[in-house]
């Protein structure tokens, strides 16, 4: 993030592409769990090529903490 909390352009682009992909798959009747599982698997594969296992564990722990804190239901 930049100093003004505006996401960098590449993050906005990536998010937009993912959102459109989700919208398309939902429209095709792909079950939400299948979509999420495929996205998570792809993200994990990408991370494994660019960061250490420990960084991946930290990312996953942050995600778990967010779920436990109810941040995803908000």
ABEGO torsion letter per residue (X at the ends): XBAAGBBBAAAAAAAAAAAAAAAAAAAAGBBAAAAAAAAAAAAAAAAAAABBAAAAAAAAAAAAAAAAAGAAAX
